[in-house]
Amino acid sequence: MLVLFGTWLLIFDKNNVLQQIEAKRTLHHYQQEKQFYIQQIKADSEATYDLMSDTAHLQKFAREKYFMKKDSEDVFMMIPKEKKEK
């Protein structure tokens, strides 16, 4: 009788061992995602602070990201050719 009860709890119950293992795996995955997003938010906050507080950083960002230039400058973009497959 005890063996039957144990088997029922391990396999057929709605909170069986397999579901508990899957739940722990999912929880671990979500905890890793949470840490990743916390790090991304911190990095983005620091970048935003740098852009808002320092005009040199803002100018560098605008030039690199959006290819902006001063009126007296010319900008040349170097785009590498794609390699042809044989």
C-alpha positions as CSV (number, residue, x, y, z in Angstrom):
1,M,0.0,0.0,0.0
2,L,2.9,2.4,0.8
3,V,4.5,1.6,-2.5
4,L,1.3,2.4,-4.4
5,F,0.9,5.7,-2.5
6,G,4.6,6.6,-3.2
7,T,4.2,5.8,-6.9
8,W,1.1,7.9,-7.0
9,L,2.9,10.9,-5.5
10,L,5.9,10.5,-7.7
11,I,4.2,10.1,-11.0
12,F,0.5,10.8,-11.1
13,D,0.0,13.7,-8.7
14,K,-0.3,17.2,-10.1
15,N,2.8,18.2,-8.2
16,N,4.9,15.2,-9.2
17,V,8.7,15.1,-9.3
18,L,9.0,15.7,-13.0
19,Q,6.9,18.9,-12.8
20,Q,8.9,20.1,-9.8
21,I,12.2,19.6,-11.8
22,E,10.8,21.5,-14.7
23,A,9.6,24.3,-12.5
24,K,13.0,24.6,-10.9
25,R,14.6,24.7,-14.4
26,T,12.2,27.4,-15.5
27,L,12.8,29.4,-12.3
28,H,16.6,29.3,-12.9
29,H,16.1,30.4,-16.5
30,Y,14.0,33.4,-15.4
31,Q,16.5,34.3,-12.7
32,Q,19.3,34.4,-15.3
33,E,17.2,36.6,-17.5
34,K,16.4,38.9,-14.6
35,Q,20.2,39.3,-13.9
36,F,20.9,40.0,-17.6
37,Y,18.2,42.7,-17.8
38,I,19.3,44.3,-14.5
39,Q,22.9,44.5,-16.0
40,Q,21.5,45.9,-19.3
41,I,19.4,48.6,-17.4
42,K,22.5,49.6,-15.4
43,A,24.7,49.9,-18.5
44,D,22.0,51.9,-20.4
45,S,21.5,54.2,-17.4
46,E,25.2,54.9,-17.2
47,A,25.3,55.6,-21.0
48,T,22.2,57.8,-20.8
49,Y,23.8,59.8,-17.9
50,D,27.1,60.2,-19.9
51,L,25.1,61.4,-22.9
52,M,23.1,63.9,-21.0
53,S,25.9,65.3,-18.9
54,D,28.8,65.5,-21.3
55,T,28.6,67.1,-24.8
56,A,31.7,65.3,-26.0
57,H,30.1,61.9,-25.4
58,L,26.9,63.1,-27.1
59,Q,28.8,64.4,-30.1
60,K,30.8,61.1,-30.3
61,F,27.6,59.1,-30.1
62,A,25.9,61.1,-32.8
63,R,28.8,60.8,-35.1
64,E,29.2,57.1,-34.7
65,K,25.6,56.0,-34.5
66,Y,23.9,58.4,-36.8
67,F,26.8,59.5,-39.0
68,M,26.3,63.2,-38.2
69,K,28.9,65.7,-39.1
70,K,29.8,69.3,-38.8
71,D,29.2,71.7,-41.7
72,S,32.9,71.9,-42.5
73,E,33.5,68.2,-42.6
74,D,33.1,65.4,-45.1
75,V,32.2,61.9,-43.9
76,F,33.4,58.8,-45.7
77,M,31.9,55.5,-44.8
78,M,34.0,52.3,-45.3
79,I,31.7,49.4,-46.0
80,P,33.5,46.0,-46.4
81,K,32.6,43.9,-49.3
82,E,30.9,40.6,-48.6
83,K,33.0,37.5,-49.4
84,K,31.7,35.4,-52.3
85,E,31.1,31.8,-51.5
86,K,32.8,29.2,-53.7
